Amino acid sequence: MSKIIFLLFIIFSLNSNASVEHARVDLEDVVSNFIQIKAPEKLDWNWEEAIGLFGLVRVADVVNEKQKVEILEFIKRYHYYYDKKKPKVTWADECPSVLSALFLEDEYFSSDEINFWRVLDYLKTARLNEIGSIDHLGEDSTIGKFFPPYKNSVWLDSLMMWGNLSMRAGLLMGDAQLIDLALSQPKIFSTYLQDENSGMFIHSYNYRGDYTFPRKKLFWTRGNGWVVATLADYLELMPKGDHRYEEIKNIFIKLVKGFFEAPTKNNLWRNLYPVNKDNRIDTSGSALVAYGMAKGFRLGVLDERYFVQAKKSFTAINSHLKKTKFGKRLTKVIGPTVPGPRLFYRIIPYQKNSYYGHGAYFLLASEILK
């Protein structure tokens, strides 16, 4: 009997290892497609490409050595190109492009002329609004002038777009102002946007009008994914003795518990909750949620059930990879979305080549394939 159990254990281990290696091959195919489909100099200075590059640099340690070199060269070319361009930095979505620069060599930061310093200057000098955050659209938004719900508002997206950067850059530079800015945000967003029952967050909050937008309890998965992923990163990076650690941990646990208990479709989360508001799956949002679950388990914040779910979601996402001329690309990624009533989310189609979708996939892969 003991021999049979031993043989079954060996067979299970071999199958598990084979599955991991197959997933790694898939990942390398996706990386290959990402870096060949368009030269880094042709990418935009925009949040979509920025999240793709942030995820790309995070998988450098779990792909083969040749691809690791190619990834770092790709990232370097992107930043050296845009450092000469000096794009404007006036609102949240113009900040995350420098996230991937954090992984470049120390020599890169010796120059005063890089965009990295310009973005940090924006974060350090931006006016904090009445609730202690930064307006997502900045202080002089054209759309905010014509559409009142967007003026004087904070969006979930900001936690990833500048919150994650503020935390990482603050730690790297030993800048207490940036660290405090980052760590003050979870409580603010939780206070105004987190649902007491489900633990999920509504997309945006208008602090002058004192209302959420959407106004009803409608929960967008990718927006919640930005929060899950960022809070997981905070819990890994922040000093455990910080007085905000337990508070952020509890916000995180409540949020991921909500998604763990939410009905999925083949282990992928729907675009909107509650169920039947928009039942389309979104691989980008699902990847972000699963990333947080996997990291939360590794950090000892979540129990093993969450890691099991994260692996199931990773496998399900891999089933939506499609062959291309250069490798593979991710499908079933819903396009860029802004706060609003249910219709605002339902009318957004799937995007064919989504940089942020691949970035979310890369983040999850970096955690699962460690």
N, C-alpha and C positions, 0 to 999 in steps of 0.2 A: 504493500500500500504506500509506503513512504517513497519507494522508487517512482511510482506513478505520479505522486504529488510533485516530486522533484522534476520529472520530465515535463509535466504540465507547466510548472514554473519556468522552465527553460524555454518552452515553446512560446509562452506568453511574453517573456522578456525579449525573445527574438522578434516576435511580431511587433511589439511596442517600439523596439529600436528601428525596425524597418519602416514603421509608420513615421517616426520622427525624421528619418533620413529622406523619406519621400517628400515630406513637408518642406525640408530644407532645400531639396531640389526645386520644388515649386517656387519657393521664395527666391532662389537664385535666378529662376526664369523671369520672375516679375521684376527683380532688380535690373536684369539685363534689358528688359523692355523699357523700363523707366529711364535708364541713362542713354538709350539709343534713339528713342522716338523723337527727342528734340534736344539740341545742344543747350547747355546751361545758359549761354548768353541769349538764347531765344525765349527763355522763361520770363514771365512777368514778375515784377516786384509786388506780390499780392499774397493774401493769406492762403489761397488755394495751393499755389506752388510752395509756399513757405512750409505748410504742414507736411506736404510731400517730402520736402528736403529734410525736415526735422526727423520724420520717420525713417527716411533713407539712411541718414547718418547713424541712427540708433541701431540699425541692423548690421552695421559694418563689422561688429564683433561676432556675428553668428553666421556669416557667409564665408566662402573660401578666400584665401589671402589675396588672390588676383582681384577679385571683386572689391575687397576692402580698399585696396589701393585705388581702384577706379572710382569708388564712391567718394573718397576723400579728395581726389583730384577734381571730380565733378563739382563738389561743394566749393572747393577753393576757386575754381573758375567762375562760378556764379558770383561769389562775393567780390572777387577782384574786378569783375566787370561792372557790378553795380556800385562799388566804391568810387569808381570814376564818374558814374552817372549822378550820384547824390540825389536819389529820389526823395520826394517830400515825405514828411512824417507828421501827420496831423490828426490821426485817429487810430483806433484799435487795430484795424486790419492792415495797417502799414507798419506794424511792429514785429510780427512773428517771423518776418523774412530773415532776421538776424539770429533766430534760435539755433540754426544749424552752424553758425559761425562759432558758437561756444565750443565746438569740438575740433576746431582748428588748432594748429600749433601755437605756442606762446608768442612766437615771433610776430604773428599776424596782429596781435593787439598792441604792438609797440608803436604803431602809427596812429597819429591823432586824426587822420583823414578818413577813417573807416566809418561805415554806416552804423556799426555797432554802438559807437559812442553817441551818435546823433539820436538813435532810438532811446538809449538810456537817458539822455538829456531831456527828451520829451517826457518820459515817465517821471523823472524827478522834478520837472517844472510844470507839468499839467495841473490845472486847477482841480482840486478835489471838490466834488459836488456836495450837496446837503446831507447825503447819507454816507459820505466818506469814500466814494469810489470815483472813477473817471467815466464821464459820459462815453458810451460806446462809439458814437459817431463824432466825437470831438466837440469843440466849442462853437464851431462855425459851419455846421452841417447844412447844406442846401436843402436836402430832403426833409430835415427836421423843421425847416421854416414853412414848408407846405403841408407836412403831415404831422399834426400835433402829437400822436402817440410816440413818435420817434424822438421828438425834442425832449431834452431833460430825462433821458432814459439810460438804464443799464441793461446789458444783454448777457446771457450765459456765455456767449462766444468769447467775451473778454477774458474770462478766466484762463483760457488757452492762449488767446492771441497776445495778451501782454502779462497776465498773471504768472504763467509758467516761466516766461522770460525774466520777469522781475525777480522771481525766487532764485532761479539758477544764476543769473548775473550777479545778484546781491551776494550770494554765497561765494561765487568765484572772485569777486572784487572786494569782498569784506565790507560791503556797503549796507549798513543797518537800515537806511531809509528805504532801499529797494526791498529788502527782506520784510520789513514791517508793512510796506505797501501790499506785498503779495499775501502775507499771512493775515492781514486784516479783512481780506475780501470774502473768504468762505462764510464767516458769520453774517456779513452784510447781505450776501446773496441768499443765504439760508433764511434769514429773517423775513425778507420780502418775497421770496420766490419758491421756497420749498414747502410742499404740501405736507401737512401734518399726518395724514393718513397713509398715503402711498410712499412718501419719502421723495417723490420725484419733484423736479423743478419746472415751473412755467418759464417760458422763453425770456420775457423782459418785464421790467418794472419802470413805470413813469413816476418819478418821485415828486414832481410838482402836482400832478393830478391824483397821486396816491392810488394807482390802479395797475394791475398786471395787464400785459398784452401778449397773448390773447387774454381776454377778460375772464373766460371760463377756465375750469380746470382741464387744460389740454396740455399734454406732456410730449414734447418732441424728443425722440430718442437721440439723435446726434447732438443736440444741444445739451442734453443730460450727459451724453458721452464726453463732451468737452470737460464737464465738471468732474465726472468720475476719474478720467485720466489725469487731470491736473491735481486733484486731491490725493490720488495715489502717489503721484510724484512728490507732492509736498510731504506726505508721511514718510517717504523714503529719505528725502533730502534734509528736512528741517531738524534742528536739535530736539531730541526727545524730551529734554528738560524745559523746553519752551512752554510757557503757560497756556499757549493756544493749542498745544498738541492734542490733548484729550478732546477738546471742543471740535477740532477739525476731524479727528478720528470718528467721533459720534455722528457728525454730519455725513461723512463718507459711508459709514456702515448703514445708516438709515436709507441712504440713496441706493446703494447696491442691493440691499435687501429688497427694496421695492422692485428692482428689475429681476432679481432672482425669482421672485414670486409672480412676476408678470407672465402671462401666457406668451409663448414663443411660437414661431412657425419653423419647424425643423431646426430648432436651436438658434434661430436668429430672431432678433427683436423687430417688431413692427415699427413703422415710421412714427405713428402716433399712438398714445394711450390716453384714455381707456380704449379697450378693444372696440373695433368696428368704426373708429374715427378715420383711420387710414391704415388698412391691413397690409400694405405693401412692405416687404422686408427692406431694410437698408443695411448693406454690409458695412458701410463706414461707421454708422452709429453702433452697430453690433460689435465691431472690432474694438471700438473705444471702451465700451462697457466691459467686454471680456478682458481687455488689457488691465483695467482696474481690478477686476476680480482676481486675475492671475497674480498681479503684483501684491494685492492685499493679502492673499494667502502666503506668498513668499515672505512678506514682512511680519507675518504672525497676527495680522489684524482680522483676517477672515478665516473660517474653517475650510476644510478640504472640499466640501461640497461646491464651493465657489470655483475652485481650481478645476474640478471635474467639469463644471459647466463651461468654463473658459476654454478648455480643450475641445469640448463638443462644438462650441461655437467656431473655434478656429478650423476644425475639420469641415464644418458646414460652409464657412467662408471659402475655403480652398476649393470646394465643389463648384464655386461660381467664378473660377479663374478660366479665362478663355485664351486659346493659343493665338499668337500674333506672329508677324514677320520676324520680330526680334526676341520673342520669348512668350510671356503670358501677361495678361492684364486682368484687373479686377472688374467684375460687372455688378449690377444691382446696387449701384451707388446713386442715391437721389441727389439731384443738383442743389446748388446754393439756395438757402432758404432764409427768409426774414420773418420777424415776429408778425403775428396777425391772427385772424380767425381761422377756423379749420380750412377754409378754401385756400388760404395762402400756402398751405403745406401740400394739399392734395393736388394742386395744379402743377407742381414742380415735377418734371419728368426725370427719368434715370439719365445719368450723364455717362457718355461713352468712355472718355479718358479723364478720369478724375484724379487730379494730383492729391487732393486732401484725402480721397478715398484710399489711395495707395499708401499715403502717410499713416492713416489709421491702421491699415493692414500691417504695415511694417512695425508699428509700435507693438501690436499684439504678437507678431512673430518674434520680436526681440525678447519678449518675456517668456513665451512658450518654449522657444528653442535655446534658452540659456544653457 
